[in-house]
Amino acid sequence: MTFPEGLLQPDESLDDLVLGGLKVIQPRRGYRFSLDAVLLAHFPGPEQPAEAVDLGTGCGVIPLLLAHRFPGCLCYGLEIQADMVDRARRSVACNRLEQHIRIFHHDIRSVATLLPAHSADLVVSNPPFRKVGEGHISQNQSMAIARHELQVELAQVIGAAAYLLPAGGRFCLVHRADRVAEIISLLGPSKLGLKRLRTVHSFPDGPARLVLVEGQKEWRGGADIQSPLVIYDAPGRYSREIKSLYEGGE
């Protein structure tokens, strides 16, 4: 890929997402995407959505990966931090995906002023994991907002997803495993029935670190509790499943 001149700033890096030759622009210092985003982008089932929305898109890595998985989908990314919006838009331009991805500088809490109700088949989010008062809040503003619920709370993210989805629409979330009870308790009042749940473990014999959750609008069936996803089968060595993600598998 020939990189368009002028899209990268001196304090930024251009990182390879491996899949499809995709690239993403990130700050050299500050908040950078992690494996959590990759896992979330691969969690939705293979059904092709017409429109997908990423709530809190950061550098835009999830819309990039969704555009790779679902070439016919129009992906929207909402982000409140202006510097991240700028990088996400340049990442989209770098990959020449302007016809497939649109990035908005917008507050999740006021999503109704931007997008119509029931307009998305799929909503995804990798929101801040920590409540205010939990742990040290970074002095770096971007990292603080990305990690702590300073600008949006989990209930507001789920409420925004419920607003965007019609009956049958899917909401996929990655979050801390120790907040799974809270997540489930918030899905019900938003008419998002728990459809799938998968725990994520660093090692086969270790505790769950993350949880991947799918809620479906108006779903009244049972929940599919899937086999654990293991990141490493030995220190420093990705598991076969994680390797398959980077090789273009599902």
Secondary structure, 3 states (H helix, E strand, C coil): CCCCCCCCCCCEEEEECCHHHCEEEEECCCCCCCHHHHHHHHCCCCCCCCEEEEECCCCCHHHHHHHHHCCCCEEEEEECCHHHHHHHHHHHHHCCCCCCEEEEECCHHHHHHCCCCCCCCEEEECCCCECCCCCCCCCCHHHHHHHECCCCCHHHHHHHHHHHCCCCCEEEEEEEHHHHHHHHHHHHHHCEEEEEEEEEECCCCCCEEEEEEEEEECCCCCCEECCCEECEEECCEECHHHHHHHCCCC
